[in-house]
Amino acid sequence: MNSEGEKILREFFDYAKDCRGRGIYDFAEIASGYKRKVSDGKLVCSPSQKKLIKAISDFLAVDPKYQKRLFEPKK
């Protein structure tokens, strides 16, 4: 039987594979998309999943490539 953490990581990696299939390869973009998906209530949010979302948020808060994109003008 898989642990809750393994299920959550598998879900995240499945989401990442789907993104890669659509031509999205940037980790920050994939992570922020997954965070939005969970935050929008499309997925049930367990305590372990909240920890993953917190880790993603912490990463995005200091990732210079992601931060730069936040301030670029929209095309």
LUMDOPA-152308 format. One record per atom (N, C-alpha, C, CB): residue in one letter; residue number from 1; x, y, z. Coordinates in Angstrom, 1 decimal. Last residue first. Glycine has a CB too. Example, Ala and Ser with C-alpha at 12.3 -4.5 7.8 and 13.67 -1.06 7.14 Angstrom:
aa | i | px | py | pz
s | 2 | 12.8 | -2.2 | 7.1
s | 2 | 13.7 | -1.1 | 7.1
s | 2 | 12.9 | 0.0 | 7.9
s | 2 | 14.1 | -0.6 | 5.7
a | 1 | 13.2 | -5.7 | 7.8
a | 1 | 12.3 | -4.5 | 7.8
a | 1 | 13.2 | -3.3 | 7.8
a | 1 | 11.3 | -4.5 | 9.0
This chain:
aa | i | px | py | pz
k | 75 | 2.3 | 40.2 | -23.1
k | 75 | 2.3 | 40.4 | -24.6
k | 75 | 0.9 | 40.2 | -25.2
k | 75 | 3.2 | 39.4 | -25.2
k | 74 | 2.9 | 41.9 | -20.1
k | 74 | 2.1 | 40.9 | -20.8
k | 74 | 2.1 | 41.2 | -22.3
k | 74 | 0.6 | 40.8 | -20.3
p | 73 | 6.1 | 42.7 | -18.8
p | 73 | 4.8 | 43.1 | -19.3
p | 73 | 4.2 | 42.0 | -20.1
p | 73 | 5.0 | 44.3 | -20.3
e | 72 | 7.3 | 41.0 | -15.8
e | 72 | 7.4 | 41.3 | -17.3
e | 72 | 6.1 | 41.7 | -17.8
e | 72 | 7.9 | 40.0 | -18.0
f | 71 | 7.0 | 40.3 | -13.2
f | 71 | 7.1 | 41.7 | -13.5
f | 71 | 7.3 | 42.0 | -15.0
f | 71 | 8.3 | 42.3 | -12.8
l | 70 | 7.0 | 37.6 | -13.2
l | 70 | 5.9 | 38.3 | -12.5
l | 70 | 5.9 | 39.7 | -12.9
l | 70 | 6.0 | 38.1 | -11.0
r | 69 | 9.5 | 36.8 | -14.2
r | 69 | 8.3 | 36.7 | -15.1
r | 69 | 7.1 | 37.4 | -14.5
r | 69 | 7.9 | 35.2 | -15.2
k | 68 | 11.1 | 37.2 | -12.0
k | 68 | 11.3 | 38.0 | -13.2
k | 68 | 10.0 | 38.0 | -14.1
k | 68 | 12.5 | 37.6 | -14.0
q | 67 | 10.3 | 35.0 | -10.4
q | 67 | 10.1 | 36.4 | -10.0
q | 67 | 10.2 | 37.4 | -11.1
q | 67 | 11.1 | 36.8 | -8.9
y | 66 | 11.2 | 32.9 | -11.9
y | 66 | 9.8 | 33.0 | -11.7
y | 66 | 9.5 | 34.4 | -11.3
y | 66 | 9.3 | 32.0 | -10.6
k | 65 | 14.0 | 33.3 | -11.8
k | 65 | 13.3 | 33.2 | -13.1
k | 65 | 11.8 | 33.4 | -13.0
k | 65 | 13.6 | 31.9 | -13.8
p | 64 | 14.6 | 33.2 | -9.0
p | 64 | 14.7 | 34.5 | -9.8
p | 64 | 14.0 | 34.5 | -11.1
p | 64 | 16.2 | 34.8 | -10.0
d | 63 | 12.8 | 32.0 | -6.4
d | 63 | 13.3 | 31.6 | -7.7
d | 63 | 13.4 | 32.8 | -8.6
d | 63 | 12.3 | 30.5 | -8.4
v | 62 | 11.6 | 32.6 | -4.0
v | 62 | 13.0 | 32.9 | -4.1
v | 62 | 13.6 | 32.5 | -5.5
v | 62 | 13.8 | 32.2 | -3.1
a | 61 | 9.0 | 31.8 | -4.2
a | 61 | 9.2 | 33.1 | -3.6
a | 61 | 10.7 | 33.5 | -3.8
a | 61 | 8.9 | 33.0 | -2.1
l | 60 | 9.0 | 29.2 | -5.1
l | 60 | 8.7 | 30.2 | -6.1
l | 60 | 9.0 | 31.6 | -5.5
l | 60 | 7.2 | 30.1 | -6.4
f | 59 | 9.7 | 27.9 | -2.7
f | 59 | 10.6 | 27.8 | -3.8
f | 59 | 10.3 | 29.0 | -4.8
f | 59 | 10.4 | 26.5 | -4.6
d | 58 | 7.4 | 28.4 | -1.2
d | 58 | 8.7 | 28.9 | -0.7
d | 58 | 9.7 | 28.9 | -1.8
d | 58 | 9.2 | 28.0 | 0.4
s | 57 | 5.5 | 27.1 | -2.7
s | 57 | 5.4 | 28.5 | -2.5
s | 57 | 6.7 | 29.1 | -2.1
s | 57 | 4.3 | 28.8 | -1.5
i | 56 | 6.4 | 24.4 | -2.5
i | 56 | 6.3 | 25.0 | -3.8
i | 56 | 6.3 | 26.6 | -3.6
i | 56 | 5.1 | 24.5 | -4.6
a | 55 | 6.0 | 24.1 | 0.3
a | 55 | 7.3 | 24.0 | -0.2
a | 55 | 7.4 | 24.6 | -1.6
a | 55 | 7.7 | 22.5 | -0.3
k | 54 | 3.2 | 24.4 | 0.3
k | 54 | 4.0 | 25.4 | 1.1
k | 54 | 5.4 | 25.3 | 0.5
k | 54 | 4.0 | 25.1 | 2.6
i | 53 | 2.5 | 22.1 | -1.1
i | 53 | 2.1 | 23.5 | -1.6
i | 53 | 2.9 | 24.5 | -0.9
i | 53 | 0.6 | 23.7 | -1.5
l | 52 | 3.4 | 20.2 | 0.7
l | 52 | 4.0 | 20.3 | -0.6
l | 52 | 3.7 | 21.7 | -1.2
l | 52 | 3.4 | 19.2 | -1.6
k | 51 | 1.6 | 20.7 | 2.8
k | 51 | 3.1 | 20.9 | 3.0
k | 51 | 3.8 | 21.0 | 1.7
k | 51 | 3.6 | 19.7 | 3.8
k | 50 | -0.8 | 20.1 | 1.7
k | 50 | -0.6 | 21.5 | 2.1
k | 50 | 0.9 | 21.7 | 2.3
k | 50 | -1.4 | 21.8 | 3.4
q | 49 | -0.5 | 17.4 | 1.4
q | 49 | -0.5 | 18.2 | 0.2
q | 49 | -0.3 | 19.6 | 0.5
q | 49 | -1.9 | 18.0 | -0.5
s | 48 | -0.6 | 16.6 | 4.1
s | 48 | 0.6 | 16.4 | 3.4
s | 48 | 0.7 | 17.2 | 2.1
s | 48 | 0.8 | 14.9 | 3.0
p | 47 | -3.3 | 17.4 | 4.7
p | 47 | -2.2 | 18.0 | 5.4
p | 47 | -0.9 | 17.8 | 4.7
p | 47 | -2.1 | 17.5 | 6.8
s | 46 | -5.1 | 17.6 | 1.5
s | 46 | -4.7 | 16.9 | 2.7
s | 46 | -3.6 | 17.7 | 3.4
s | 46 | -4.4 | 15.4 | 2.5
c | 45 | -7.4 | 18.8 | -0.6
c | 45 | -6.1 | 19.2 | 0.0
c | 45 | -6.0 | 18.6 | 1.4
c | 45 | -6.1 | 20.7 | 0.1
v | 44 | -8.6 | 17.6 | -3.6
v | 44 | -8.8 | 17.6 | -2.2
v | 44 | -7.4 | 17.9 | -1.5
v | 44 | -9.4 | 16.2 | -1.7
l | 43 | -8.6 | 19.9 | -6.4
l | 43 | -8.1 | 18.7 | -5.8
l | 43 | -8.4 | 18.7 | -4.3
l | 43 | -6.6 | 18.4 | -6.0
k | 42 | -9.7 | 22.3 | -7.0
k | 42 | -9.9 | 21.2 | -8.0
k | 42 | -9.4 | 19.8 | -7.4
k | 42 | -9.2 | 21.5 | -9.3
g | 41 | -9.2 | 24.5 | -5.6
g | 41 | -10.1 | 23.5 | -5.0
g | 41 | -10.4 | 22.4 | -6.0
g | 41 | -11.4 | 24.2 | -4.6
d | 40 | -7.2 | 26.2 | -6.2
d | 40 | -8.6 | 26.5 | -6.8
d | 40 | -9.6 | 25.5 | -6.3
d | 40 | -8.5 | 26.5 | -8.3
s | 39 | -5.0 | 25.0 | -5.2
s | 39 | -5.6 | 26.1 | -4.5
s | 39 | -7.0 | 26.5 | -5.0
s | 39 | -4.6 | 27.3 | -4.6
v | 38 | -4.4 | 23.1 | -7.2
v | 38 | -4.8 | 22.6 | -5.8
v | 38 | -5.5 | 23.8 | -5.1
v | 38 | -3.6 | 22.1 | -5.0
k | 37 | -3.9 | 24.8 | -9.3
k | 37 | -4.8 | 23.7 | -9.5
k | 37 | -5.4 | 23.2 | -8.1
k | 37 | -4.2 | 22.5 | -10.2
r | 36 | -1.8 | 26.3 | -8.3
r | 36 | -3.1 | 26.9 | -8.7
r | 36 | -4.2 | 25.9 | -8.7
r | 36 | -3.0 | 27.7 | -10.0
k | 35 | 0.2 | 24.3 | -8.1
k | 35 | -0.3 | 25.0 | -6.9
k | 35 | -1.6 | 25.7 | -7.2
k | 35 | 0.8 | 26.1 | -6.5
y | 34 | 0.5 | 23.6 | -10.7
y | 34 | 0.0 | 22.6 | -9.8
y | 34 | -0.6 | 23.3 | -8.6
y | 34 | 1.1 | 21.6 | -9.4
g | 33 | 1.6 | 26.1 | -11.6
g | 33 | 0.3 | 25.6 | -12.2
g | 33 | -0.3 | 24.5 | -11.3
g | 33 | 0.6 | 24.9 | -13.6
s | 32 | 3.9 | 26.2 | -10.2
s | 32 | 2.9 | 27.2 | -9.9
s | 32 | 1.6 | 26.8 | -10.5
s | 32 | 3.3 | 28.6 | -10.5
a | 31 | 5.3 | 23.9 | -11.3
a | 31 | 5.0 | 24.0 | -9.9
a | 31 | 3.9 | 25.0 | -9.6
a | 31 | 6.2 | 24.3 | -9.1
i | 30 | 5.5 | 24.7 | -14.0
i | 30 | 4.8 | 23.5 | -13.7
i | 30 | 4.3 | 23.6 | -12.2
i | 30 | 5.6 | 22.3 | -13.9
e | 29 | 7.1 | 27.0 | -13.7
e | 29 | 5.8 | 27.1 | -14.3
e | 29 | 4.9 | 25.9 | -14.0
e | 29 | 5.9 | 27.3 | -15.9
a | 28 | 9.4 | 25.9 | -12.6
a | 28 | 8.6 | 26.9 | -11.8
a | 28 | 7.2 | 27.1 | -12.4
a | 28 | 9.3 | 28.3 | -11.9
f | 27 | 10.3 | 24.2 | -14.6
f | 27 | 9.8 | 23.7 | -13.4
f | 27 | 9.0 | 24.7 | -12.6
f | 27 | 11.0 | 23.2 | -12.5
d | 26 | 9.5 | 24.3 | -18.0
d | 26 | 10.0 | 25.1 | -16.9
d | 26 | 9.4 | 24.6 | -15.6
d | 26 | 9.7 | 26.6 | -17.1
y | 25 | 8.2 | 23.0 | -20.0
y | 25 | 9.3 | 22.3 | -19.4
y | 25 | 9.9 | 23.0 | -18.2
y | 25 | 10.4 | 22.1 | -20.5
i | 24 | 5.4 | 22.3 | -21.9
i | 24 | 5.9 | 23.2 | -20.8
i | 24 | 7.0 | 22.4 | -20.1
i | 24 | 4.6 | 23.5 | -19.8
g | 23 | 4.3 | 20.8 | -23.9
g | 23 | 5.4 | 21.6 | -24.2
g | 23 | 5.9 | 22.5 | -23.1
g | 23 | 5.0 | 22.4 | -25.4
r | 22 | 2.4 | 19.0 | -23.1
r | 22 | 1.9 | 20.2 | -23.8
r | 22 | 3.0 | 21.2 | -24.1
r | 22 | 0.9 | 20.8 | -22.9
g | 21 | 4.0 | 17.1 | -21.9
g | 21 | 3.3 | 16.7 | -23.1
g | 21 | 2.7 | 17.9 | -23.9
g | 21 | 2.2 | 15.7 | -22.8
r | 20 | 4.5 | 18.6 | -19.6
r | 20 | 5.6 | 18.4 | -20.5
r | 20 | 5.0 | 17.9 | -21.9
r | 20 | 6.6 | 17.3 | -20.0
c | 19 | 2.0 | 18.4 | -18.4
c | 19 | 2.6 | 19.7 | -18.8
c | 19 | 3.7 | 19.5 | -19.8
c | 19 | 3.1 | 20.5 | -17.6
d | 18 | 2.0 | 15.7 | -17.8
d | 18 | 1.0 | 16.3 | -18.7
d | 18 | 1.4 | 17.6 | -19.2
d | 18 | -0.4 | 16.4 | -17.9
k | 17 | 4.1 | 15.5 | -16.0
k | 17 | 4.2 | 14.8 | -17.3
k | 17 | 3.2 | 15.4 | -18.3
k | 17 | 3.9 | 13.3 | -17.1
a | 16 | 3.0 | 17.0 | -13.9
a | 16 | 4.2 | 17.5 | -14.6
a | 16 | 4.4 | 16.8 | -16.0
a | 16 | 5.5 | 17.3 | -13.7
y | 15 | 0.9 | 15.4 | -13.1
y | 15 | 0.6 | 16.7 | -13.6
y | 15 | 1.8 | 17.3 | -14.4
y | 15 | 0.3 | 17.7 | -12.4
d | 14 | 2.5 | 13.2 | -12.3
d | 14 | 1.5 | 13.0 | -13.4
d | 14 | 1.1 | 14.4 | -14.0
d | 14 | 0.3 | 12.3 | -12.9
f | 13 | 3.8 | 14.5 | -10.1
f | 13 | 4.6 | 14.0 | -11.3
f | 13 | 3.7 | 13.8 | -12.5
f | 13 | 5.4 | 12.8 | -10.9
f | 12 | 1.6 | 14.9 | -8.4
f | 12 | 2.3 | 16.0 | -8.9
f | 12 | 3.1 | 15.6 | -10.1
f | 12 | 3.3 | 16.5 | -7.8
e | 11 | 0.8 | 12.2 | -8.0
e | 11 | -0.1 | 13.1 | -8.6
e | 11 | 0.6 | 14.4 | -9.2
e | 11 | -1.2 | 13.6 | -7.5
r | 10 | 3.1 | 11.3 | -6.7
r | 10 | 2.7 | 10.7 | -8.0
r | 10 | 1.7 | 11.6 | -8.7
r | 10 | 2.1 | 9.3 | -7.8
l | 9 | 3.0 | 12.8 | -4.4
l | 9 | 4.1 | 13.0 | -5.3
l | 9 | 3.8 | 12.4 | -6.7
l | 9 | 5.4 | 12.4 | -4.8
i | 8 | 0.6 | 11.7 | -3.3
i | 8 | 0.7 | 13.1 | -3.6
i | 8 | 1.8 | 13.4 | -4.6
i | 8 | 0.9 | 14.0 | -2.4
k | 7 | 1.4 | 9.0 | -2.9
k | 7 | 0.3 | 9.3 | -3.8
k | 7 | 0.3 | 10.8 | -4.2
k | 7 | -1.0 | 9.0 | -3.0
e | 6 | 3.5 | 9.4 | -1.1
e | 6 | 3.8 | 8.8 | -2.4
e | 6 | 2.6 | 9.1 | -3.4
e | 6 | 4.0 | 7.3 | -2.3
g | 5 | 2.1 | 10.4 | 1.1
g | 5 | 3.1 | 11.2 | 0.5
g | 5 | 3.4 | 10.7 | -0.9
g | 5 | 4.3 | 11.2 | 1.3
e | 4 | 0.5 | 8.2 | 1.8
e | 4 | -0.2 | 9.5 | 1.3
e | 4 | 0.8 | 10.3 | 0.6
e | 4 | -0.8 | 10.2 | 2.5
s | 3 | 2.0 | 5.2 | 0.7
s | 3 | 1.7 | 6.2 | 1.7
s | 3 | 1.1 | 7.4 | 1.0
s | 3 | 3.0 | 6.6 | 2.4
n | 2 | 0.5 | 2.2 | -0.8
n | 2 | 1.3 | 3.4 | -0.9
n | 2 | 1.0 | 4.4 | 0.2
n | 2 | 1.1 | 4.1 | -2.3
m | 1 | 0.8 | -1.2 | 0.0
m | 1 | 0.0 | 0.0 | 0.0
m | 1 | 0.9 | 1.2 | 0.0
m | 1 | -1.0 | 0.0 | 1.2
